[in-house]
């Protein structure tokens, strides 16, 4: 089950309200690429959102619309390679069931999946070991 490891509460991300309920176990312990809707609420992927990928979210329990969650933009997420294919929320098509150390990863805007394909996706970080994702989500228009 993925979890936030290194997270500076002042500069490592931001908090915002969820736009929808996430109550099923299928959403827990996964790394989700998230966006903000026109009300400034967090949505997983969603091509109808107002922004591009702004950060990553890991839920460990049921959360409901309006609940405040932490969205990581800078930090580390560990234990990402401990579930069945597709592991965590990483695309099975590009990861093939296991993360690879030293690989760049990208957030897929429409689905919230994490992928190793750069085309039209936003870089969210890279792995050091296969189980540890270094998160560096840049603001729009800035480099990483």
N, C-alpha and C positions, 0 to 999 in steps of 0.2 A: 504494500500500500504506500503510495507516494505521500510525502509529507514535507512541509517547509522545514529547512534545516537552518541555514544562516539567513536571517531576515532582520534588517534594521528597521524598527517601527517608524523612524523619523524619515529616512530617505530611501527605504527599500521598496516602497509601494504606496498604495493609497487605499482608502476604504470607500465603499459605495454600497448602495442598496441593490439587492437582487430584483430583477424584473419578473421572475417566475419562480415557482416552487421547484425544488430539487430534493425529492424525498425518497427516491428509490436507491437501493444499494448499488445499482449500476453506475451511479454518479459519484460514489464515494471512493477516495483514495486514488483518483485519477487527476492527471494534469490537464486542465482545460485552457485553451487560448480564448480570451474573452474580449468583448467589445463593450461599448456603451451605447445605449439607445438615445433617442432625442430627449428623454427625461433624465439622462445621466445615470441610468440604472444598468447594472451588469447583466450582460447576456452572453451565453456560450456561443461562440461563432456567430451565426445569424447574419446573413447577407443584408437583412433589412435594418441593421443597426446603423447608428449615426456616425460612428467612428470606425477606423480600422482596428486591428488587434492592438490593445493597449497594455496587456499584461497577462499573467497566468494566475489561475485560481485552482486550489486544491480543497475540496470539501471532505470533511471526515464524518459528518453527520447530517441529518435532514436539516435543510434550510428552506425558508419560505419567502415568497415575494415580500419585499420590504425589509428583510433581515439585512444587516450590515455585514459585509464580508471583506477580507483582506485580498487585494489584488497585488501580486508581486510583480515588480518591474526590474528589481535588482536584488539578487540573492542566490541561494542554492536550494534545490529540491533533491531530496535523496529517496532511495528505495523505489526508483521509478521502473525497475526492471524485474518486478516480482510477481506479476500477474500473467494470466494466459494471453495468447495472441488475440487481438492486438493488445500488446501490453499497455497498461495505463490507457491513455487516449491517443496513442501514437498510431498512425496509419499503418495497417498491416501490409499495404501494398509497397511501402518504401522501407519499412523497418524489418519486415519479415519475422516478426515475433520477438525480436531481441534488439535492444539498443546496442550501438557500437561506440566504444570509447573514441574520443577525438573527432566527433562528427558534429557538424553544424545542424541545428534544427530550426524549423520554421512553423509559425502558427498559420493554420488554414482558415481564412476569414469566414467562409460559409458554414463550416462544420464545427470549428473549435478543436479539430484534431491537431496533433503535432506531426510534422512530416519532415523528411530530409530533402525535400524538393524545394528549390529556391523560387522557381517561376511563380509569379503573382502571389507569393506568400511572404509573410513578414518574419525576418530572423528574430528568434526569441532567445537564442543562446546556443550552448554546445555542451557535449558531455566530456568529462575528464575520464572517470571510470564509467563503465556501462550503466552503473546504478546512480550516478550523480550528474544532474543537469545544472550547469551554471547559467543563470538567468540574467540577461542584459537586454531588456526590451527598450529600444530607443524611441524617443518621441518622434512623431511624424516629421519628415523632412530632415532628420539628423542621421548621421552615420552610426555604425555600431563598432 
